[in-house]
Amino acid sequence: MARAPHGANVPPKIIYKKIYIEGHGGHHGGAWKVAYADFVTAMMAFFLLMWLLGATTEKQRRGIADYFAPTLMDTRSLGVGGGGLLGGESLLSKNKLGPHAGQTMMQSIAMPLSGQGGENTGTGPKGQLNNPTLAAEDRKNFDSMRRKVLAEIAKAPKLAGLASHVRFVPTQEGMRIDLVDDADYSMFALGTTALDPQASELIGMIAETIRSSANPIMIRGHTDAVPYGDPRAMNNWMLSSGRAEATRRRLLQGGTPEERFERIEGVANREPLIKDAPTDPRNRRVAITLLYRRGSFRS
């Protein structure tokens, strides 16, 4: 038995020490699991992005980007569909611009049904072909030029092989001269705007034939649908426009007055000659159109 201090009959002091033992990791709880799950999710999204970048083309990636960043229109401010529940006047109405089409800002890009042109576009009172006498004279001159060009090709040994590549097509705008490629011959070096020597000589001969006329000239370049590796460096739009411009320069060099060139266009592969085969080499062509002369407008 323990003795009381100083001999006094006082019971000894007993000190109790309590020790709390916590479980392992109890201080952090389960927060680390949430952070780890976020990390795994982010890594999965990252690897999915890397896979998409490697498995898709530039055009597909651009389409995906456009899908997630659509262009939205404020239809109320633009007047599309009107401002009410059925703002297009009725369920059966064909008016897609709302009940007040004349007040909408969309009328410049949305054409009313009655505003479409017909087969005789250009022949009205103020149209390009409003002068029958002038139009008939142009058609006569076009036929004379066609026969002269074919005769010159037949006389030139170097150009005789190109006769099948030249086509004369009457159109609503005038007479179109198509210079068409095929599988065996190309007017331009492949993928460039450099004229083949024979094609250059042919266009020079055409320039001599048409330079005395007064008809405006339109030149349109066409390509096939074969794509380029990097469309940012070169593409069919640039190629078709460049070939049209190269043809204009050759006609200018051949004596065609500068003021007669009215339009120089490149339409890439959007207007194929062989519609069922967009990569067919015959879709590569340059069209030189002698336009009808415009008569004086009548009030």
GINORHU-V581667 format. One record per pair of residues at least 12 apart in sequence whose C-alpha atoms are under 10 Angstrom apart, sorted by sequence separation. I is the first residue (numbers start at 1). J is the second residue. D is the distance in whole Angstrom. If there is no record, write none. Layout:
BEGIN
i={I | I}
j={J | J}
d={D | D}
END
This chain:
BEGIN
i={86 | 87 | 88 | 151 | 166 | 167 | 187 | 188 | 223 | 224 | 271 | 272 | 273 | 86 | 87 | 88 | 97 | 150 | 153 | 165 | 166 | 167 | 186 | 187 | 223 | 248 | 270 | 272 | 81 | 82 | 84 | 96 | 97 | 149 | 165 | 166 | 222 | 223 | 269 | 80 | 81 | 82 | 83 | 84 | 96 | 97 | 164 | 165 | 166 | 187 | 221 | 222 | 248 | 268 | 269 | 80 | 81 | 82 | 83 | 96 | 150 | 163 | 164 | 165 | 221 | 223 | 224 | 248 | 268 | 79 | 80 | 81 | 82 | 83 | 95 | 96 | 149 | 150 | 162 | 164 | 165 | 221 | 222 | 223 | 247 | 79 | 80 | 81 | 82 | 94 | 95 | 150 | 162 | 164 | 221 | 222 | 223 | 78 | 79 | 80 | 81 | 82 | 94 | 162 | 221 | 222 | 244 | 245 | 78 | 79 | 80 | 81 | 165 | 179 | 220 | 221 | 223 | 244 | 245 | 266 | 79 | 80 | 146 | 165 | 220 | 221 | 222 | 243 | 244 | 245 | 265 | 75 | 76 | 79 | 82 | 146 | 165 | 219 | 221 | 222 | 242 | 243 | 244 | 265 | 79 | 81 | 146 | 162 | 179 | 220 | 221 | 241 | 242 | 243 | 244 | 79 | 80 | 161 | 179 | 219 | 220 | 221 | 241 | 242 | 264 | 78 | 79 | 80 | 143 | 162 | 219 | 220 | 221 | 240 | 241 | 78 | 79 | 80 | 142 | 218 | 219 | 221 | 240 | 241 | 263 | 77 | 78 | 79 | 80 | 143 | 220 | 239 | 240 | 241 | 76 | 77 | 78 | 79 | 142 | 219 | 220 | 237 | 238 | 239 | 240 | 75 | 78 | 146 | 177 | 219 | 237 | 238 | 239 | 240 | 261 | 262 | 145 | 218 | 236 | 237 | 238 | 260 | 75 | 139 | 146 | 217 | 236 | 237 | 260 | 142 | 143 | 191 | 236 | 237 | 142 | 235 | 236 | 237 | 141 | 142 | 165 | 236 | 139 | 191 | 138 | 139 | 162 | 166 | 138 | 161 | 162 | 191 | 251 | 135 | 158 | 159 | 163 | 217 | 247 | 158 | 159 | 162 | 211 | 247 | 248 | 174 | 176 | 178 | 207 | 210 | 211 | 216 | 217 | 244 | 247 | 159 | 174 | 175 | 176 | 177 | 178 | 179 | 180 | 181 | 192 | 217 | 218 | 219 | 227 | 243 | 244 | 129 | 158 | 159 | 174 | 176 | 178 | 191 | 204 | 207 | 208 | 211 | 212 | 213 | 214 | 216 | 217 | 218 | 219 | 220 | 221 | 222 | 223 | 225 | 226 | 243 | 244 | 128 | 129 | 158 | 174 | 191 | 203 | 206 | 207 | 210 | 211 | 212 | 216 | 217 | 218 | 219 | 220 | 221 | 222 | 223 | 224 | 225 | 240 | 244 | 128 | 129 | 173 | 191 | 193 | 203 | 206 | 207 | 208 | 209 | 210 | 211 | 212 | 215 | 216 | 217 | 218 | 219 | 220 | 221 | 222 | 223 | 224 | 225 | 240 | 241 | 156 | 159 | 192 | 193 | 200 | 204 | 205 | 207 | 208 | 209 | 210 | 211 | 214 | 215 | 216 | 217 | 218 | 219 | 220 | 221 | 222 | 223 | 224 | 240 | 192 | 193 | 200 | 203 | 204 | 207 | 208 | 209 | 213 | 215 | 216 | 217 | 218 | 219 | 220 | 221 | 222 | 223 | 224 | 225 | 191 | 192 | 193 | 194 | 195 | 199 | 202 | 203 | 204 | 206 | 207 | 208 | 220 | 221 | 222 | 223 | 224 | 123 | 153 | 191 | 193 | 194 | 201 | 204 | 205 | 207 | 211 | 222 | 223 | 224 | 122 | 152 | 192 | 193 | 200 | 203 | 204 | 206 | 207 | 221 | 222 | 223 | 224 | 121 | 122 | 192 | 193 | 195 | 200 | 203 | 204 | 222 | 120 | 121 | 153 | 193 | 194 | 195 | 204 | 225 | 226 | 227 | 119 | 149 | 152 | 153 | 193 | 194 | 201 | 224 | 225 | 226 | 152 | 193 | 200 | 224 | 225 | 226 | 188 | 195 | 223 | 224 | 225 | 226 | 149 | 150 | 187 | 223 | 224 | 225 | 149 | 152 | 223 | 224 | 148 | 149 | 188 | 223 | 224 | 225 | 149 | 223 | 224 | 225 | 146 | 149 | 222 | 223 | 224 | 145 | 148 | 149 | 222 | 223 | 224 | 148 | 222 | 223 | 146 | 221 | 222 | 223 | 145 | 146 | 221 | 222 | 144 | 145 | 220 | 221 | 222 | 220 | 221 | 219 | 220 | 221 | 142 | 145 | 219 | 220 | 141 | 218 | 219 | 220 | 218 | 219 | 142 | 217 | 218 | 219 | 141 | 217 | 218 | 142 | 216 | 217 | 218 | 141 | 215 | 216 | 217 | 138 | 215 | 216 | 217 | 138 | 214 | 215 | 216 | 138 | 213 | 214 | 215 | 216 | 214 | 215 | 216 | 214 | 215 | 210 | 206 | 203 | 180 | 186 | 185 | 186 | 188 | 183 | 184 | 185 | 187 | 188 | 182 | 183 | 186 | 187 | 181 | 182 | 183 | 186 | 187 | 181 | 182 | 180 | 181 | 182 | 180 | 181 | 182 | 179 | 180 | 181 | 182 | 180 | 181 | 179 | 180 | 181 | 179 | 180 | 178 | 179 | 180 | 178 | 179 | 177 | 178 | 179 | 176 | 177 | 178 | 176 | 177 | 178 | 175 | 176 | 177 | 175 | 176 | 177 | 175 | 176 | 174 | 175 | 176 | 173 | 174 | 175 | 165 | 173 | 174 | 175 | 169 | 171 | 173 | 174 | 166 | 168 | 170 | 171 | 172 | 173 | 174 | 165 | 167 | 168 | 169 | 170 | 171 | 172 | 173 | 166 | 168 | 171 | 142 | 142 | 142 | 138 | 138 | 139 | 138 | 137 | 138 | 136 | 137 | 135 | 134 | 135 | 134 | 135 | 134 | 135 | 134 | 131 | 133 | 128 | 129 | 131 | 132 | 128 | 129 | 130 | 131 | 128 | 129 | 130 | 131 | 128 | 129 | 130 | 131 | 127 | 128 | 129 | 130 | 131 | 126 | 127 | 128 | 130 | 126 | 127 | 128 | 126 | 127 | 125 | 126 | 127 | 58 | 59 | 122 | 125 | 126 | 58 | 125 | 126 | 124 | 125}
j={98 | 99 | 100 | 163 | 178 | 179 | 199 | 200 | 235 | 236 | 283 | 284 | 285 | 99 | 100 | 101 | 110 | 163 | 166 | 178 | 179 | 180 | 199 | 200 | 236 | 261 | 283 | 285 | 95 | 96 | 98 | 110 | 111 | 163 | 179 | 180 | 236 | 237 | 283 | 95 | 96 | 97 | 98 | 99 | 111 | 112 | 179 | 180 | 181 | 202 | 236 | 237 | 263 | 283 | 284 | 96 | 97 | 98 | 99 | 112 | 166 | 179 | 180 | 181 | 237 | 239 | 240 | 264 | 284 | 96 | 97 | 98 | 99 | 100 | 112 | 113 | 166 | 167 | 179 | 181 | 182 | 238 | 239 | 240 | 264 | 97 | 98 | 99 | 100 | 112 | 113 | 168 | 180 | 182 | 239 | 240 | 241 | 97 | 98 | 99 | 100 | 101 | 113 | 181 | 240 | 241 | 263 | 264 | 98 | 99 | 100 | 101 | 185 | 199 | 240 | 241 | 243 | 264 | 265 | 286 | 100 | 101 | 167 | 186 | 241 | 242 | 243 | 264 | 265 | 266 | 286 | 97 | 98 | 101 | 104 | 168 | 187 | 241 | 243 | 244 | 264 | 265 | 266 | 287 | 102 | 104 | 169 | 185 | 202 | 243 | 244 | 264 | 265 | 266 | 267 | 103 | 104 | 185 | 203 | 243 | 244 | 245 | 265 | 266 | 288 | 103 | 104 | 105 | 168 | 187 | 244 | 245 | 246 | 265 | 266 | 104 | 105 | 106 | 168 | 244 | 245 | 247 | 266 | 267 | 289 | 104 | 105 | 106 | 107 | 170 | 247 | 266 | 267 | 268 | 104 | 105 | 106 | 107 | 170 | 247 | 248 | 265 | 266 | 267 | 268 | 104 | 107 | 175 | 206 | 248 | 266 | 267 | 268 | 269 | 290 | 291 | 175 | 248 | 266 | 267 | 268 | 290 | 106 | 170 | 177 | 248 | 267 | 268 | 291 | 174 | 175 | 223 | 268 | 269 | 175 | 268 | 269 | 270 | 175 | 176 | 199 | 270 | 174 | 226 | 174 | 175 | 198 | 202 | 175 | 198 | 199 | 228 | 288 | 174 | 197 | 198 | 202 | 256 | 286 | 198 | 199 | 202 | 251 | 287 | 288 | 215 | 217 | 219 | 248 | 251 | 252 | 257 | 258 | 285 | 288 | 201 | 216 | 217 | 218 | 219 | 220 | 221 | 222 | 223 | 234 | 259 | 260 | 261 | 269 | 285 | 286 | 172 | 201 | 202 | 217 | 219 | 221 | 234 | 247 | 250 | 251 | 254 | 255 | 256 | 257 | 259 | 260 | 261 | 262 | 263 | 264 | 265 | 266 | 268 | 269 | 286 | 287 | 172 | 173 | 202 | 218 | 235 | 247 | 250 | 251 | 254 | 255 | 256 | 260 | 261 | 262 | 263 | 264 | 265 | 266 | 267 | 268 | 269 | 284 | 288 | 173 | 174 | 218 | 236 | 238 | 248 | 251 | 252 | 253 | 254 | 255 | 256 | 257 | 260 | 261 | 262 | 263 | 264 | 265 | 266 | 267 | 268 | 269 | 270 | 285 | 286 | 202 | 205 | 238 | 239 | 246 | 250 | 251 | 253 | 254 | 255 | 256 | 257 | 260 | 261 | 262 | 263 | 264 | 265 | 266 | 267 | 268 | 269 | 270 | 286 | 239 | 240 | 247 | 250 | 251 | 254 | 255 | 256 | 260 | 262 | 263 | 264 | 265 | 266 | 267 | 268 | 269 | 270 | 271 | 272 | 239 | 240 | 241 | 242 | 243 | 247 | 250 | 251 | 252 | 254 | 255 | 256 | 268 | 269 | 270 | 271 | 272 | 172 | 202 | 240 | 242 | 243 | 250 | 253 | 254 | 256 | 260 | 271 | 272 | 273 | 172 | 202 | 242 | 243 | 250 | 253 | 254 | 256 | 257 | 271 | 272 | 273 | 274 | 172 | 173 | 243 | 244 | 246 | 251 | 254 | 255 | 273 | 172 | 173 | 205 | 245 | 246 | 247 | 256 | 277 | 278 | 279 | 172 | 202 | 205 | 206 | 246 | 247 | 254 | 277 | 278 | 279 | 206 | 247 | 254 | 278 | 279 | 280 | 243 | 250 | 278 | 279 | 280 | 281 | 205 | 206 | 243 | 279 | 280 | 281 | 206 | 209 | 280 | 281 | 206 | 207 | 246 | 281 | 282 | 283 | 208 | 282 | 283 | 284 | 206 | 209 | 282 | 283 | 284 | 206 | 209 | 210 | 283 | 284 | 285 | 210 | 284 | 285 | 209 | 284 | 285 | 286 | 209 | 210 | 285 | 286 | 209 | 210 | 285 | 286 | 287 | 286 | 287 | 286 | 287 | 288 | 210 | 213 | 287 | 288 | 210 | 287 | 288 | 289 | 288 | 289 | 213 | 288 | 289 | 290 | 213 | 289 | 290 | 215 | 289 | 290 | 291 | 215 | 289 | 290 | 291 | 213 | 290 | 291 | 292 | 214 | 290 | 291 | 292 | 215 | 290 | 291 | 292 | 293 | 292 | 293 | 294 | 293 | 294 | 290 | 288 | 288 | 273 | 281 | 281 | 282 | 284 | 280 | 281 | 282 | 284 | 285 | 280 | 281 | 284 | 285 | 280 | 281 | 282 | 285 | 286 | 281 | 282 | 281 | 282 | 283 | 282 | 283 | 284 | 282 | 283 | 284 | 285 | 284 | 285 | 284 | 285 | 286 | 285 | 286 | 285 | 286 | 287 | 286 | 287 | 286 | 287 | 288 | 286 | 287 | 288 | 287 | 288 | 289 | 287 | 288 | 289 | 288 | 289 | 290 | 289 | 290 | 289 | 290 | 291 | 289 | 290 | 291 | 282 | 290 | 291 | 292 | 287 | 289 | 291 | 292 | 285 | 287 | 289 | 290 | 291 | 292 | 293 | 285 | 287 | 288 | 289 | 290 | 291 | 292 | 293 | 287 | 289 | 292 | 290 | 291 | 292 | 290 | 291 | 292 | 292 | 292 | 293 | 292 | 293 | 292 | 292 | 293 | 293 | 294 | 294 | 295 | 295 | 293 | 295 | 291 | 292 | 294 | 295 | 292 | 293 | 294 | 295 | 293 | 294 | 295 | 296 | 294 | 295 | 296 | 297 | 294 | 295 | 296 | 297 | 298 | 294 | 295 | 296 | 298 | 295 | 296 | 297 | 296 | 297 | 296 | 297 | 298 | 230 | 231 | 294 | 297 | 298 | 231 | 298 | 299 | 298 | 299}
d={9 | 7 | 9 | 10 | 6 | 7 | 5 | 9 | 10 | 8 | 8 | 8 | 9 | 10 | 9 | 10 | 8 | 7 | 10 | 8 | 5 | 8 | 9 | 8 | 6 | 8 | 10 | 9 | 8 | 9 | 9 | 9 | 10 | 10 | 6 | 6 | 8 | 8 | 8 | 10 | 6 | 7 | 8 | 10 | 10 | 9 | 9 | 5 | 9 | 10 | 10 | 9 | 10 | 10 | 8 | 7 | 6 | 4 | 9 | 8 | 9 | 10 | 8 | 7 | 9 | 7 | 10 | 8 | 9 | 10 | 5 | 4 | 6 | 10 | 8 | 10 | 10 | 10 | 9 | 10 | 8 | 10 | 8 | 6 | 10 | 6 | 6 | 8 | 7 | 9 | 8 | 10 | 9 | 10 | 8 | 5 | 10 | 9 | 6 | 9 | 9 | 9 | 8 | 10 | 4 | 8 | 10 | 7 | 10 | 9 | 9 | 9 | 9 | 9 | 8 | 6 | 9 | 6 | 8 | 9 | 8 | 8 | 9 | 9 | 8 | 8 | 8 | 10 | 7 | 9 | 10 | 10 | 10 | 7 | 9 | 7 | 9 | 9 | 6 | 8 | 10 | 9 | 7 | 10 | 10 | 10 | 10 | 9 | 9 | 9 | 5 | 8 | 9 | 8 | 10 | 7 | 7 | 10 | 9 | 9 | 6 | 8 | 6 | 8 | 10 | 9 | 5 | 9 | 9 | 10 | 6 | 9 | 10 | 8 | 4 | 6 | 7 | 7 | 9 | 9 | 8 | 9 | 5 | 7 | 10 | 8 | 6 | 7 | 10 | 10 | 9 | 8 | 6 | 8 | 10 | 9 | 6 | 10 | 9 | 8 | 10 | 10 | 7 | 9 | 5 | 10 | 10 | 9 | 9 | 7 | 6 | 9 | 7 | 8 | 10 | 9 | 10 | 9 | 9 | 6 | 8 | 10 | 10 | 9 | 9 | 9 | 8 | 5 | 10 | 8 | 9 | 10 | 5 | 8 | 6 | 8 | 7 | 10 | 10 | 9 | 10 | 10 | 8 | 10 | 8 | 8 | 8 | 10 | 9 | 10 | 8 | 9 | 10 | 9 | 10 | 7 | 10 | 10 | 8 | 7 | 8 | 8 | 9 | 9 | 9 | 9 | 10 | 10 | 10 | 9 | 9 | 10 | 10 | 9 | 9 | 8 | 10 | 10 | 9 | 9 | 10 | 10 | 10 | 10 | 10 | 9 | 9 | 8 | 10 | 9 | 7 | 9 | 9 | 7 | 9 | 9 | 10 | 9 | 9 | 8 | 8 | 8 | 9 | 9 | 10 | 8 | 6 | 6 | 8 | 8 | 8 | 9 | 9 | 8 | 9 | 7 | 8 | 10 | 9 | 9 | 10 | 9 | 7 | 10 | 5 | 10 | 6 | 8 | 5 | 5 | 6 | 6 | 6 | 6 | 6 | 8 | 7 | 5 | 9 | 9 | 8 | 10 | 10 | 9 | 10 | 9 | 8 | 8 | 10 | 10 | 9 | 5 | 9 | 7 | 6 | 6 | 5 | 5 | 5 | 5 | 6 | 5 | 5 | 8 | 9 | 10 | 10 | 10 | 10 | 7 | 10 | 6 | 9 | 8 | 6 | 10 | 7 | 7 | 7 | 9 | 6 | 7 | 6 | 6 | 6 | 6 | 5 | 5 | 9 | 8 | 7 | 8 | 8 | 7 | 6 | 5 | 7 | 9 | 10 | 10 | 9 | 9 | 8 | 8 | 7 | 7 | 6 | 8 | 9 | 9 | 7 | 10 | 9 | 9 | 8 | 10 | 10 | 6 | 9 | 8 | 6 | 8 | 10 | 9 | 8 | 9 | 7 | 9 | 8 | 10 | 6 | 8 | 9 | 8 | 8 | 6 | 9 | 7 | 8 | 9 | 8 | 9 | 8 | 5 | 7 | 10 | 5 | 10 | 10 | 10 | 8 | 10 | 9 | 8 | 8 | 8 | 9 | 8 | 9 | 8 | 9 | 9 | 8 | 9 | 8 | 9 | 8 | 8 | 10 | 9 | 8 | 9 | 9 | 9 | 8 | 10 | 7 | 10 | 10 | 9 | 5 | 6 | 9 | 9 | 10 | 6 | 5 | 9 | 8 | 9 | 9 | 5 | 8 | 9 | 8 | 10 | 10 | 9 | 6 | 9 | 6 | 9 | 10 | 6 | 9 | 10 | 10 | 8 | 8 | 8 | 9 | 9 | 5 | 9 | 10 | 7 | 10 | 6 | 5 | 9 | 7 | 9 | 7 | 4 | 9 | 10 | 5 | 7 | 9 | 8 | 5 | 9 | 7 | 10 | 6 | 6 | 10 | 7 | 9 | 5 | 8 | 6 | 6 | 7 | 5 | 9 | 9 | 9 | 6 | 7 | 10 | 8 | 5 | 8 | 6 | 6 | 10 | 7 | 5 | 9 | 8 | 6 | 7 | 10 | 8 | 5 | 7 | 10 | 9 | 6 | 6 | 9 | 6 | 5 | 9 | 9 | 9 | 6 | 7 | 8 | 9 | 10 | 6 | 7 | 9 | 6 | 9 | 8 | 9 | 9 | 10 | 10 | 9 | 8 | 9 | 9 | 9 | 8 | 9 | 10 | 9 | 9 | 8 | 6 | 8 | 8 | 9 | 5 | 7 | 9 | 9 | 6 | 5 | 9 | 5 | 8 | 6 | 7 | 8 | 10 | 7 | 6 | 9 | 6 | 6 | 9 | 4 | 9 | 5 | 7 | 7 | 5 | 8 | 6 | 6 | 8 | 4 | 8 | 10 | 6 | 6 | 6 | 5 | 8 | 10 | 6 | 6 | 8 | 4 | 8 | 5 | 6 | 6 | 5 | 8 | 8 | 5 | 7 | 9 | 8 | 4 | 8 | 10 | 9 | 5 | 5 | 10 | 10 | 9 | 10 | 9 | 6 | 9 | 9 | 9 | 10 | 9 | 10 | 9 | 9 | 9 | 10 | 9 | 10 | 8 | 10 | 10 | 9 | 9 | 8 | 6 | 10 | 7 | 10 | 10 | 7 | 8 | 7 | 7 | 9 | 8 | 9 | 7 | 9 | 10 | 9 | 7 | 8 | 9 | 7 | 8 | 8 | 6 | 7 | 7 | 6 | 8 | 5 | 7 | 8 | 9 | 8 | 7 | 10 | 8 | 10 | 9 | 8 | 9 | 9 | 9 | 9 | 9 | 8 | 8 | 10 | 5 | 9 | 9 | 10 | 10 | 7 | 6 | 9 | 6 | 8 | 10 | 8}
END
